[in-house]
């Protein structure tokens, strides 16, 4: 048998679980950051066109993503 379907299904299941948990934690991190700031991030970026705030938020996204990737990888 060329393919071990049980092992493939197990790994795909793990990937889906890690993606769901990772995205949930990512969203939780963003919501926490949004609540801790004294202003609305969405309003600053969309309505006021604050590019500096967009850069800060994107760097926070990258930081959270790196932490989650390291935690998932082990």
C-alpha positions as CSV (number, residue, x, y, z in Angstrom):
1,X,0.0,0.0,0.0
2,X,1.5,3.3,-1.1
3,X,-0.6,5.5,1.2
4,X,-1.2,5.2,4.9
5,X,-4.7,6.8,4.9
6,X,-5.1,6.5,8.7
7,X,-2.0,8.4,9.3
8,X,-2.8,11.0,6.7
9,X,-6.3,11.5,8.2
10,X,-4.8,11.9,11.7
11,X,-2.4,14.6,10.5
12,X,-5.1,16.4,8.6
13,X,-7.2,16.3,11.8
14,X,-4.4,17.8,13.8
15,X,-3.9,20.6,11.3
16,X,-7.5,21.5,11.4
17,X,-7.5,21.5,15.2
18,X,-4.4,23.7,15.3
19,X,-5.7,26.1,12.8
20,X,-9.0,26.5,14.7
21,X,-7.3,26.9,18.0
22,X,-4.6,29.2,16.6
23,X,-7.1,31.5,14.9
24,X,-9.2,31.6,18.1
25,X,-6.2,32.6,20.1
26,X,-5.1,35.1,17.5
27,X,-8.6,36.7,17.6
28,X,-8.5,36.7,21.4
29,X,-5.1,38.4,21.4
30,X,-6.3,41.1,19.0
31,X,-9.5,41.7,21.0
32,X,-7.5,42.0,24.2
33,X,-5.2,44.5,22.6
34,X,-8.1,46.5,21.2
35,X,-9.7,46.6,24.7
36,X,-6.5,47.7,26.3
37,X,-6.0,50.7,24.0
38,X,-7.9,53.9,24.9
39,X,-9.2,54.4,21.4
40,X,-10.8,52.3,18.7
41,X,-8.3,50.6,16.4
42,X,-10.7,50.2,13.6
43,X,-11.7,53.9,13.7
44,X,-8.1,55.0,13.8
45,X,-7.1,52.9,10.8
46,X,-10.3,53.1,8.6
47,X,-11.8,56.5,9.3
48,X,-8.7,58.6,10.2
49,X,-6.4,56.8,7.8
50,X,-3.7,56.5,10.5
51,X,-0.9,54.6,8.7
52,X,1.3,54.5,11.8
53,X,-1.4,52.7,13.8
54,X,-1.9,50.3,10.9
55,X,1.9,49.5,11.0
56,X,1.7,49.0,14.8
57,X,-1.3,46.7,14.5
58,X,0.3,44.7,11.7
59,X,3.4,44.2,13.8
60,X,1.3,43.0,16.7
61,X,-0.4,40.6,14.3
62,X,3.0,39.3,13.3
63,X,4.1,39.0,16.9
64,X,1.0,37.0,17.9
65,X,1.4,34.8,14.9
66,X,5.0,34.0,15.7
67,X,4.2,33.2,19.3
68,X,1.3,30.9,18.2
69,X,3.4,29.2,15.6
70,X,6.2,28.5,18.1
71,X,3.6,27.2,20.6
72,X,2.0,24.9,18.1
73,X,5.3,23.6,16.7
74,X,6.6,22.9,20.2
